[in-house]
């Protein structure tokens, strides 16, 4: 008989501004503990929001507030050349 192993999907990572410093945290932690803090994409530094999928297996995802074609984390828009977001958060 084969044993089944549950695989836990890892949460995407974003950066959260805490006391003036950008910290890299999993999106589920950012969603749970830092809802009101600014969040940015770790690749392009564009503003992101966390969004929940509340199904049988809750999952948090990241969404860019404004899409652009220089972020590899937006596969459907990525043009192949990484670039900071035009409205990158510093």
Secondary structure in CASP SS format (residue, H / E / C, confidence):
PFRMAT SS
TARGET T0000
AUTHOR 0000-0000-0000
METHOD secondary structure of the structure
MODEL  1
X C 1.00
X C 1.00
X C 1.00
X C 1.00
X C 1.00
X C 1.00
X C 1.00
X C 1.00
X C 1.00
X C 1.00
X C 1.00
X C 1.00
X E 1.00
X E 1.00
X E 1.00
X E 1.00
X E 1.00
X E 1.00
X C 1.00
X C 1.00
X E 1.00
X E 1.00
X E 1.00
X E 1.00
X E 1.00
X E 1.00
X H 1.00
X H 1.00
X H 1.00
X H 1.00
X H 1.00
X H 1.00
X H 1.00
X C 1.00
X C 1.00
X C 1.00
X C 1.00
X C 1.00
X E 1.00
X E 1.00
X C 1.00
X C 1.00
X C 1.00
X C 1.00
X C 1.00
X C 1.00
X E 1.00
X E 1.00
X E 1.00
X E 1.00
X E 1.00
X E 1.00
X E 1.00
X C 1.00
X C 1.00
X C 1.00
X C 1.00
X C 1.00
X E 1.00
X E 1.00
X E 1.00
X E 1.00
X E 1.00
X E 1.00
X C 1.00
X C 1.00
X C 1.00
X C 1.00
X C 1.00
X C 1.00
X C 1.00
X C 1.00
X C 1.00
X C 1.00
X C 1.00
X C 1.00
X C 1.00
X C 1.00
X C 1.00
X C 1.00
X C 1.00
X C 1.00
X C 1.00
X C 1.00
X C 1.00
X C 1.00
X C 1.00
X C 1.00
X C 1.00
X C 1.00
END
